[in-house]
Amino acid sequence: MEQIIIELNDKAKAQMLYELLSALDFISSIKTRKGTQLKTSKKPKTELDFFTMAGLWSGREVSLTSIRKQAWPRQPYDIV
């Protein structure tokens, strides 16, 4: 395990760094000195369930051909 010690003068920037580090998945723990109250303001993580969007495309024609027709409509060119 590696350790990095960082001393910051600005409490607001320390809070921002604390929130950034707590969002990284490879950080195992973050410790602060006594007397320093840093709290994360982020919402708890919720995992997305793949099947909650199962009916998103129901009733719609979604195919490679229909997507190409909508994205690149052919327009006749006037040749002079």
Chimera marker file (.cmm) of the C-alpha trace (Angstrom):
<marker_set name="trace">
<marker id="1" x="0.000" y="0.000" z="0.000" r="1" g="1" b="0" radius="0.5"/>
<marker id="2" x="1.254" y="3.467" z="-0.883" r="1" g="1" b="0" radius="0.5"/>
<marker id="3" x="0.555" y="6.626" z="1.122" r="1" g="1" b="0" radius="0.5"/>
<marker id="4" x="0.544" y="10.269" z="0.085" r="1" g="1" b="0" radius="0.5"/>
<marker id="5" x="0.420" y="13.110" z="2.595" r="1" g="1" b="0" radius="0.5"/>
<marker id="6" x="-0.949" y="16.425" z="1.336" r="1" g="1" b="0" radius="0.5"/>
<marker id="7" x="-1.198" y="19.613" z="3.374" r="1" g="1" b="0" radius="0.5"/>
<marker id="8" x="-3.667" y="22.227" z="2.163" r="1" g="1" b="0" radius="0.5"/>
<marker id="9" x="-4.161" y="25.798" z="3.389" r="1" g="1" b="0" radius="0.5"/>
<marker id="10" x="-7.661" y="26.333" z="2.007" r="1" g="1" b="0" radius="0.5"/>
<marker id="11" x="-10.468" y="24.341" z="3.658" r="1" g="1" b="0" radius="0.5"/>
<marker id="12" x="-12.775" y="24.718" z="0.633" r="1" g="1" b="0" radius="0.5"/>
<marker id="13" x="-10.148" y="23.234" z="-1.669" r="1" g="1" b="0" radius="0.5"/>
<marker id="14" x="-9.489" y="20.491" z="0.861" r="1" g="1" b="0" radius="0.5"/>
<marker id="15" x="-13.207" y="19.651" z="0.760" r="1" g="1" b="0" radius="0.5"/>
<marker id="16" x="-13.122" y="19.541" z="-3.042" r="1" g="1" b="0" radius="0.5"/>
<marker id="17" x="-10.064" y="17.255" z="-3.018" r="1" g="1" b="0" radius="0.5"/>
<marker id="18" x="-11.700" y="15.015" z="-0.403" r="1" g="1" b="0" radius="0.5"/>
<marker id="19" x="-14.803" y="14.609" z="-2.572" r="1" g="1" b="0" radius="0.5"/>
<marker id="20" x="-12.715" y="13.891" z="-5.655" r="1" g="1" b="0" radius="0.5"/>
<marker id="21" x="-10.634" y="11.261" z="-3.900" r="1" g="1" b="0" radius="0.5"/>
<marker id="22" x="-13.662" y="9.598" z="-2.333" r="1" g="1" b="0" radius="0.5"/>
<marker id="23" x="-15.172" y="9.142" z="-5.801" r="1" g="1" b="0" radius="0.5"/>
<marker id="24" x="-12.194" y="7.097" z="-7.030" r="1" g="1" b="0" radius="0.5"/>
<marker id="25" x="-12.581" y="3.350" z="-6.687" r="1" g="1" b="0" radius="0.5"/>
<marker id="26" x="-8.892" y="2.599" z="-6.072" r="1" g="1" b="0" radius="0.5"/>
<marker id="27" x="-8.711" y="4.759" z="-2.909" r="1" g="1" b="0" radius="0.5"/>
<marker id="28" x="-9.106" y="2.478" z="0.117" r="1" g="1" b="0" radius="0.5"/>
<marker id="29" x="-9.347" y="5.148" z="2.841" r="1" g="1" b="0" radius="0.5"/>
<marker id="30" x="-9.013" y="8.895" z="3.400" r="1" g="1" b="0" radius="0.5"/>
<marker id="31" x="-7.927" y="10.177" z="6.807" r="1" g="1" b="0" radius="0.5"/>
<marker id="32" x="-7.911" y="13.754" z="8.059" r="1" g="1" b="0" radius="0.5"/>
<marker id="33" x="-6.428" y="15.340" z="11.142" r="1" g="1" b="0" radius="0.5"/>
<marker id="34" x="-8.484" y="15.711" z="14.277" r="1" g="1" b="0" radius="0.5"/>
<marker id="35" x="-10.408" y="18.964" z="14.267" r="1" g="1" b="0" radius="0.5"/>
<marker id="36" x="-10.900" y="18.930" z="10.513" r="1" g="1" b="0" radius="0.5"/>
<marker id="37" x="-14.443" y="18.028" z="9.566" r="1" g="1" b="0" radius="0.5"/>
<marker id="38" x="-14.670" y="17.017" z="5.931" r="1" g="1" b="0" radius="0.5"/>
<marker id="39" x="-17.782" y="15.282" z="4.751" r="1" g="1" b="0" radius="0.5"/>
<marker id="40" x="-18.680" y="14.022" z="1.348" r="1" g="1" b="0" radius="0.5"/>
<marker id="41" x="-21.733" y="15.695" z="-0.112" r="1" g="1" b="0" radius="0.5"/>
<marker id="42" x="-22.321" y="13.197" z="-2.862" r="1" g="1" b="0" radius="0.5"/>
<marker id="43" x="-25.384" y="11.007" z="-2.997" r="1" g="1" b="0" radius="0.5"/>
<marker id="44" x="-25.023" y="7.304" z="-2.289" r="1" g="1" b="0" radius="0.5"/>
<marker id="45" x="-24.233" y="5.225" z="-5.346" r="1" g="1" b="0" radius="0.5"/>
<marker id="46" x="-27.113" y="3.315" z="-6.849" r="1" g="1" b="0" radius="0.5"/>
<marker id="47" x="-26.439" y="0.613" z="-9.355" r="1" g="1" b="0" radius="0.5"/>
<marker id="48" x="-28.365" y="0.737" z="-12.592" r="1" g="1" b="0" radius="0.5"/>
<marker id="49" x="-30.374" y="-2.326" z="-13.340" r="1" g="1" b="0" radius="0.5"/>
<marker id="50" x="-30.116" y="-3.220" z="-17.022" r="1" g="1" b="0" radius="0.5"/>
<marker id="51" x="-33.676" y="-4.521" z="-17.153" r="1" g="1" b="0" radius="0.5"/>
<marker id="52" x="-35.295" y="-1.301" z="-15.865" r="1" g="1" b="0" radius="0.5"/>
<marker id="53" x="-35.032" y="0.075" z="-19.402" r="1" g="1" b="0" radius="0.5"/>
<marker id="54" x="-36.371" y="-3.054" z="-21.053" r="1" g="1" b="0" radius="0.5"/>
<marker id="55" x="-39.488" y="-1.345" z="-22.448" r="1" g="1" b="0" radius="0.5"/>
<marker id="56" x="-37.722" y="1.795" z="-23.645" r="1" g="1" b="0" radius="0.5"/>
<marker id="57" x="-37.855" y="0.829" z="-27.326" r="1" g="1" b="0" radius="0.5"/>
<marker id="58" x="-41.195" y="-1.004" z="-27.275" r="1" g="1" b="0" radius="0.5"/>
<marker id="59" x="-43.521" y="-0.037" z="-30.106" r="1" g="1" b="0" radius="0.5"/>
<marker id="60" x="-40.730" y="1.530" z="-32.153" r="1" g="1" b="0" radius="0.5"/>
<marker id="61" x="-39.067" y="0.242" z="-35.253" r="1" g="1" b="0" radius="0.5"/>
<marker id="62" x="-35.376" y="0.311" z="-34.498" r="1" g="1" b="0" radius="0.5"/>
<marker id="63" x="-33.182" y="-1.339" z="-37.046" r="1" g="1" b="0" radius="0.5"/>
<marker id="64" x="-29.990" y="-0.461" z="-38.825" r="1" g="1" b="0" radius="0.5"/>
<marker id="65" x="-31.909" y="0.406" z="-41.977" r="1" g="1" b="0" radius="0.5"/>
<marker id="66" x="-34.401" y="2.709" z="-40.222" r="1" g="1" b="0" radius="0.5"/>
<marker id="67" x="-31.622" y="4.512" z="-38.347" r="1" g="1" b="0" radius="0.5"/>
<marker id="68" x="-29.678" y="5.086" z="-41.566" r="1" g="1" b="0" radius="0.5"/>
<marker id="69" x="-32.776" y="6.418" z="-43.337" r="1" g="1" b="0" radius="0.5"/>
<marker id="70" x="-33.374" y="8.951" z="-40.578" r="1" g="1" b="0" radius="0.5"/>
<marker id="71" x="-29.744" y="9.965" z="-40.226" r="1" g="1" b="0" radius="0.5"/>
<marker id="72" x="-28.798" y="10.309" z="-43.878" r="1" g="1" b="0" radius="0.5"/>
<marker id="73" x="-31.825" y="10.996" z="-46.028" r="1" g="1" b="0" radius="0.5"/>
<marker id="74" x="-31.045" y="10.801" z="-49.711" r="1" g="1" b="0" radius="0.5"/>
<marker id="75" x="-31.705" y="13.985" z="-51.589" r="1" g="1" b="0" radius="0.5"/>
<marker id="76" x="-31.665" y="14.245" z="-55.381" r="1" g="1" b="0" radius="0.5"/>
<marker id="77" x="-28.881" y="16.387" z="-56.767" r="1" g="1" b="0" radius="0.5"/>
<marker id="78" x="-29.468" y="18.805" z="-59.615" r="1" g="1" b="0" radius="0.5"/>
<marker id="79" x="-26.812" y="18.266" z="-62.248" r="1" g="1" b="0" radius="0.5"/>
<marker id="80" x="-26.322" y="21.233" z="-64.515" r="1" g="1" b="0" radius="0.5"/>
<link id1="1" id2="2" r="1" g="1" b="0" radius="0.2"/>
<link id1="2" id2="3" r="1" g="1" b="0" radius="0.2"/>
<link id1="3" id2="4" r="1" g="1" b="0" radius="0.2"/>
<link id1="4" id2="5" r="1" g="1" b="0" radius="0.2"/>
<link id1="5" id2="6" r="1" g="1" b="0" radius="0.2"/>
<link id1="6" id2="7" r="1" g="1" b="0" radius="0.2"/>
<link id1="7" id2="8" r="1" g="1" b="0" radius="0.2"/>
<link id1="8" id2="9" r="1" g="1" b="0" radius="0.2"/>
<link id1="9" id2="10" r="1" g="1" b="0" radius="0.2"/>
<link id1="10" id2="11" r="1" g="1" b="0" radius="0.2"/>
<link id1="11" id2="12" r="1" g="1" b="0" radius="0.2"/>
<link id1="12" id2="13" r="1" g="1" b="0" radius="0.2"/>
<link id1="13" id2="14" r="1" g="1" b="0" radius="0.2"/>
<link id1="14" id2="15" r="1" g="1" b="0" radius="0.2"/>
<link id1="15" id2="16" r="1" g="1" b="0" radius="0.2"/>
<link id1="16" id2="17" r="1" g="1" b="0" radius="0.2"/>
<link id1="17" id2="18" r="1" g="1" b="0" radius="0.2"/>
<link id1="18" id2="19" r="1" g="1" b="0" radius="0.2"/>
<link id1="19" id2="20" r="1" g="1" b="0" radius="0.2"/>
<link id1="20" id2="21" r="1" g="1" b="0" radius="0.2"/>
<link id1="21" id2="22" r="1" g="1" b="0" radius="0.2"/>
<link id1="22" id2="23" r="1" g="1" b="0" radius="0.2"/>
<link id1="23" id2="24" r="1" g="1" b="0" radius="0.2"/>
<link id1="24" id2="25" r="1" g="1" b="0" radius="0.2"/>
<link id1="25" id2="26" r="1" g="1" b="0" radius="0.2"/>
<link id1="26" id2="27" r="1" g="1" b="0" radius="0.2"/>
<link id1="27" id2="28" r="1" g="1" b="0" radius="0.2"/>
<link id1="28" id2="29" r="1" g="1" b="0" radius="0.2"/>
<link id1="29" id2="30" r="1" g="1" b="0" radius="0.2"/>
<link id1="30" id2="31" r="1" g="1" b="0" radius="0.2"/>
<link id1="31" id2="32" r="1" g="1" b="0" radius="0.2"/>
<link id1="32" id2="33" r="1" g="1" b="0" radius="0.2"/>
<link id1="33" id2="34" r="1" g="1" b="0" radius="0.2"/>
<link id1="34" id2="35" r="1" g="1" b="0" radius="0.2"/>
<link id1="35" id2="36" r="1" g="1" b="0" radius="0.2"/>
<link id1="36" id2="37" r="1" g="1" b="0" radius="0.2"/>
<link id1="37" id2="38" r="1" g="1" b="0" radius="0.2"/>
<link id1="38" id2="39" r="1" g="1" b="0" radius="0.2"/>
<link id1="39" id2="40" r="1" g="1" b="0" radius="0.2"/>
<link id1="40" id2="41" r="1" g="1" b="0" radius="0.2"/>
<link id1="41" id2="42" r="1" g="1" b="0" radius="0.2"/>
<link id1="42" id2="43" r="1" g="1" b="0" radius="0.2"/>
<link id1="43" id2="44" r="1" g="1" b="0" radius="0.2"/>
<link id1="44" id2="45" r="1" g="1" b="0" radius="0.2"/>
<link id1="45" id2="46" r="1" g="1" b="0" radius="0.2"/>
<link id1="46" id2="47" r="1" g="1" b="0" radius="0.2"/>
<link id1="47" id2="48" r="1" g="1" b="0" radius="0.2"/>
<link id1="48" id2="49" r="1" g="1" b="0" radius="0.2"/>
<link id1="49" id2="50" r="1" g="1" b="0" radius="0.2"/>
<link id1="50" id2="51" r="1" g="1" b="0" radius="0.2"/>
<link id1="51" id2="52" r="1" g="1" b="0" radius="0.2"/>
<link id1="52" id2="53" r="1" g="1" b="0" radius="0.2"/>
<link id1="53" id2="54" r="1" g="1" b="0" radius="0.2"/>
<link id1="54" id2="55" r="1" g="1" b="0" radius="0.2"/>
<link id1="55" id2="56" r="1" g="1" b="0" radius="0.2"/>
<link id1="56" id2="57" r="1" g="1" b="0" radius="0.2"/>
<link id1="57" id2="58" r="1" g="1" b="0" radius="0.2"/>
<link id1="58" id2="59" r="1" g="1" b="0" radius="0.2"/>
<link id1="59" id2="60" r="1" g="1" b="0" radius="0.2"/>
<link id1="60" id2="61" r="1" g="1" b="0" radius="0.2"/>
<link id1="61" id2="62" r="1" g="1" b="0" radius="0.2"/>
<link id1="62" id2="63" r="1" g="1" b="0" radius="0.2"/>
<link id1="63" id2="64" r="1" g="1" b="0" radius="0.2"/>
<link id1="64" id2="65" r="1" g="1" b="0" radius="0.2"/>
<link id1="65" id2="66" r="1" g="1" b="0" radius="0.2"/>
<link id1="66" id2="67" r="1" g="1" b="0" radius="0.2"/>
<link id1="67" id2="68" r="1" g="1" b="0" radius="0.2"/>
<link id1="68" id2="69" r="1" g="1" b="0" radius="0.2"/>
<link id1="69" id2="70" r="1" g="1" b="0" radius="0.2"/>
<link id1="70" id2="71" r="1" g="1" b="0" radius="0.2"/>
<link id1="71" id2="72" r="1" g="1" b="0" radius="0.2"/>
<link id1="72" id2="73" r="1" g="1" b="0" radius="0.2"/>
<link id1="73" id2="74" r="1" g="1" b="0" radius="0.2"/>
<link id1="74" id2="75" r="1" g="1" b="0" radius="0.2"/>
<link id1="75" id2="76" r="1" g="1" b="0" radius="0.2"/>
<link id1="76" id2="77" r="1" g="1" b="0" radius="0.2"/>
<link id1="77" id2="78" r="1" g="1" b="0" radius="0.2"/>
<link id1="78" id2="79" r="1" g="1" b="0" radius="0.2"/>
<link id1="79" id2="80" r="1" g="1" b="0" radius="0.2"/>
</marker_set>
